[in-house]
Amino acid sequence: MSNRERAIQLLDIIDEERMVYVVRILENLTGFAEIPNAETAAAIEEGDKMLECGTGQRYEGATEDFFNTLLREE
């Protein structure tokens, strides 16, 4: 049995809940992983520049705590 045949055989027994992980792995291996849109790419670049220049802040903690902090600042 070839590796391809074995992979297909295994895919047939993986439940839908776990299939999302398989799809992500396959997308990464084939180069079809989700590519950020222009707005997201620009935001990532802006954040990187802010960190490099020392004008940005890195938050370490729970996401929920971060959003609560943002909501309190309004």
C-alpha positions in Angstrom: 0.0 0.0 0.0 1.4 3.4 -1.0 1.6 6.3 1.5 -1.2 8.1 -0.5 -3.5 5.0 -0.2 -2.7 4.7 3.5 -3.4 8.5 4.1 -6.8 8.2 2.3 -7.6 5.1 4.4 -6.8 7.0 7.6 -8.8 10.0 6.4 -11.9 7.8 6.1 -11.8 7.0 9.8 -11.1 10.5 11.2 -14.1 12.1 12.8 -15.2 15.5 11.6 -14.2 17.2 14.8 -10.5 16.2 14.3 -10.6 16.7 10.5 -10.0 20.4 10.9 -6.5 19.7 12.2 -5.8 17.4 9.2 -7.0 20.1 6.8 -4.7 22.7 8.4 -1.7 20.4 8.2 -2.4 19.6 4.5 -2.9 23.3 3.7 0.4 24.1 5.3 2.2 21.3 3.5 0.7 22.2 0.1 1.1 26.0 0.4 -2.7 26.6 0.5 -2.7 27.9 4.0 -4.9 30.9 4.5 -3.0 34.0 3.5 -3.8 37.2 5.5 -5.6 39.9 3.5 -4.0 43.2 2.8 -5.5 44.9 5.8 -4.3 42.2 8.2 -0.9 42.1 6.6 -0.6 45.9 7.1 -1.7 45.6 10.7 0.9 43.0 11.4 3.6 45.1 9.7 2.5 48.2 11.7 2.7 46.2 15.0 6.2 44.8 14.1 7.4 48.4 13.3 6.0 49.7 16.6 7.8 47.0 18.6 11.1 47.6 16.7 10.9 51.4 17.4 9.9 51.0 21.0 6.5 52.7 20.4 4.4 49.6 20.8 3.6 47.5 23.8 3.6 43.7 24.2 0.8 42.4 26.3 1.4 39.2 28.2 -1.6 37.7 29.9 -5.1 36.3 29.2 -6.9 37.7 26.1 -10.0 38.3 28.3 -7.9 40.5 30.6 -6.5 42.5 27.7 -10.0 43.2 26.3 -11.2 44.2 29.7 -8.3 46.7 30.0 -9.2 48.1 26.6 -12.8 48.5 27.5 -11.9 50.3 30.7 -9.8 52.9 28.8 -12.7 54.2 26.8 
